[in-house]
Amino acid sequence: MIRKEAVEIVCKFLKDEIVVSANGFISRDVFSSLEKESNFYMIGSMGLASSIGLGIALKKPKKKIFVFDGDGNILMNLGSLVTIGSLQPRNLIHIIFDNRIHESTGGQPTHSRNNNISKIAKINNYSIFMANTKRSLENTMKKIQKIKGPILIHVHITKSKEKSSRVDILPKEITSRFMNSIK
């Protein structure tokens, strides 16, 4: 399964949940699959989607917060797994799309092959789910509906030549419409 397919599957299960998507191709895929004002597209700030998602989850405990992250992004900010695990936001669902490369910047390898992201999250009190196929991802999305967070869904994906179009909303507008939508 490629990233775009995985993102589309997850988006099929979302309605009014808040979404924070990591920079690069992940934000592009979310934008093309489920564009809405309560999405926060990271245009820069690589690695910080999980930290931003945590802050929102703590301020909006009655709303489900989905963080769409990449392996390269989370490896840049592993400390957020510790903080999220310590604070235990029951409304946070953290999805890692792991293809073992920085696909948005040319395919340089990450170190997710040598660092078990799921194990790190489990040690830090996340509920862990793995998905390697479309069917397993769909089943996981059904299972998590009644489970309290923090939840980590580790989705193993493959490199793809398919690219969604860029987010065509200016960062300032992304921020203001997002803030207005989650008041």
C-alpha positions as CSV (number, residue, x, y, z in Angstrom):
1,M,0.0,0.0,0.0
2,I,1.3,3.5,-0.8
3,R,1.0,6.5,1.4
4,K,-1.8,8.2,-0.6
5,E,-4.0,5.0,-0.4
6,A,-3.3,4.7,3.3
7,V,-4.2,8.4,3.9
8,E,-7.4,8.0,1.8
9,I,-8.5,5.0,3.9
10,V,-8.0,6.8,7.2
11,C,-9.9,9.9,5.8
12,K,-12.9,7.7,4.9
13,F,-13.4,7.2,8.7
14,L,-13.2,10.8,9.6
15,K,-15.9,13.4,9.8
16,D,-15.6,16.3,12.2
17,E,-12.4,15.2,13.9
18,I,-9.5,17.6,14.1
19,V,-6.5,16.7,11.8
20,V,-2.9,17.8,12.1
21,S,-0.9,16.6,9.2
22,A,2.9,16.6,8.9
23,N,4.6,18.6,6.3
24,G,5.4,17.3,2.8
25,F,3.5,14.7,0.9
26,I,1.3,13.7,3.9
27,S,-0.3,17.2,4.0
28,R,-0.8,17.1,0.3
29,D,-2.6,13.7,0.5
30,V,-4.8,14.9,3.4
31,F,-5.6,18.1,1.4
32,S,-6.7,16.0,-1.6
33,S,-8.6,13.4,0.4
34,L,-10.4,15.4,3.1
35,E,-10.0,19.1,2.8
36,K,-11.8,20.9,5.6
37,E,-11.2,23.9,7.9
38,S,-10.4,21.8,10.9
39,N,-7.3,20.4,9.2
40,F,-4.0,22.0,10.2
41,Y,-1.6,21.4,7.3
42,M,2.1,21.7,8.4
43,I,3.8,23.6,5.6
44,G,7.1,23.7,7.5
45,S,8.2,22.8,11.0
46,M,9.2,19.2,10.2
47,G,8.7,16.9,13.2
48,L,6.2,19.1,15.1
49,A,2.8,17.7,14.1
50,S,2.8,15.5,17.1
51,S,3.6,18.3,19.5
52,I,0.9,20.6,17.9
53,G,-1.6,17.7,18.0
54,L,-0.8,17.1,21.7
55,G,-1.4,20.8,22.6
56,I,-4.8,20.8,20.8
57,A,-5.8,17.4,22.4
58,L,-5.1,18.9,25.8
59,K,-7.2,22.0,25.1
60,K,-10.0,20.2,23.4
61,P,-10.5,17.0,25.4
62,K,-13.9,16.3,24.0
63,K,-12.7,16.3,20.4
64,K,-10.8,13.5,18.7
65,I,-7.4,14.7,17.4
66,F,-5.8,12.8,14.5
67,V,-2.1,13.4,13.9
68,F,-0.9,12.2,10.5
69,D,2.8,11.8,10.8
70,G,5.7,10.3,8.8
71,D,8.6,8.2,10.0
72,G,11.1,10.9,9.2
73,N,8.9,13.5,11.0
74,I,8.5,11.5,14.2
75,L,12.2,10.5,14.3
76,M,13.0,14.2,14.4
77,N,10.9,14.7,17.5
78,L,10.9,11.4,19.4
79,G,10.6,13.3,22.6
80,S,6.9,14.0,21.8
81,L,6.2,10.3,22.2
82,V,7.5,10.5,25.8
83,T,5.4,13.6,26.5
84,I,2.3,12.3,24.9
85,G,2.7,9.0,26.8
86,S,3.2,10.8,30.1
87,L,0.2,13.1,29.6
88,Q,-2.1,10.4,28.3
89,P,-4.5,12.4,26.2
90,R,-7.5,10.1,25.7
91,N,-8.5,11.8,22.5
92,L,-5.2,11.6,20.5
93,I,-4.8,9.2,17.6
94,H,-1.3,9.3,16.2
95,I,-0.8,7.7,12.8
96,I,2.7,7.1,11.5
97,F,3.0,6.4,7.8
98,D,6.3,4.6,7.6
99,N,8.1,4.0,4.3
100,R,11.6,4.2,5.8
101,I,12.5,7.2,3.7
102,H,12.1,11.0,3.5
103,E,9.9,10.7,0.4
104,S,9.0,14.4,0.1
105,T,12.7,15.4,-0.1
106,G,14.0,12.8,-2.5
107,G,13.9,9.5,-0.8
108,Q,16.8,9.7,1.6
109,P,16.6,6.8,4.1
110,T,15.3,7.4,7.6
111,H,16.4,5.2,10.6
112,S,12.9,3.7,11.2
113,R,14.4,0.3,10.1
114,N,16.8,0.5,13.1
115,N,14.5,2.2,15.6
116,N,11.2,0.5,16.4
117,I,8.8,3.5,16.6
118,S,5.9,1.3,17.8
119,K,8.0,-0.2,20.6
120,I,9.1,3.3,21.7
121,A,5.5,4.4,21.8
122,K,4.4,1.3,23.6
123,I,7.0,1.8,26.3
124,N,5.5,5.3,26.7
125,N,1.9,4.1,27.3
126,Y,0.4,4.3,23.8
127,S,-2.1,1.6,22.6
128,I,-0.4,0.2,19.5
129,F,-1.9,-1.0,16.3
130,M,0.0,-2.1,13.2
131,A,-1.3,-2.0,9.6
132,N,0.5,-3.5,6.6
133,T,-2.4,-3.8,4.1
134,K,-5.5,-1.8,3.2
135,R,-7.7,-4.4,4.9
136,S,-5.7,-4.3,8.1
137,L,-5.8,-0.5,8.1
138,E,-9.6,-0.5,7.6
139,N,-10.0,-3.0,10.5
140,T,-7.8,-0.9,12.7
141,M,-9.8,2.2,12.0
142,K,-12.9,0.3,13.1
143,K,-11.3,-1.1,16.2
144,I,-10.1,2.3,17.5
145,Q,-13.5,3.9,17.6
146,K,-14.1,2.8,21.2
147,I,-10.6,2.8,22.5
148,K,-9.2,5.7,24.6
149,G,-5.9,7.2,23.6
150,P,-3.2,7.9,23.1
151,I,-3.3,5.5,20.2
152,L,-0.5,4.9,17.7
153,I,-1.3,3.3,14.4
154,H,1.9,2.3,12.7
155,V,1.2,2.0,9.0
156,H,3.8,0.4,6.8
157,I,3.7,1.8,3.3
158,T,5.9,1.6,0.2
159,K,7.5,4.4,-1.9
160,S,5.3,5.8,-4.7
161,K,5.7,8.0,-7.7
162,E,2.2,9.3,-7.2
163,K,2.0,12.8,-5.7
164,S,-1.0,14.8,-4.7
165,S,-1.1,18.5,-5.6
166,R,0.3,21.0,-3.2
167,V,-1.8,22.6,-0.5
168,D,-2.9,25.9,-2.2
169,I,-3.9,27.7,1.0
170,L,-1.5,30.3,2.4
171,P,-0.1,29.4,5.8
172,K,-1.6,32.5,7.4
173,E,-5.1,31.4,6.1
174,I,-4.5,27.8,7.2
175,T,-3.9,29.1,10.7
176,S,-6.8,31.5,10.9
177,R,-9.4,29.2,9.5
178,F,-8.2,26.3,11.6
179,M,-8.3,28.4,14.8
180,N,-11.8,29.7,14.0
181,S,-13.1,26.2,13.3
182,I,-11.9,24.7,16.6
183,K,-13.0,27.5,18.9
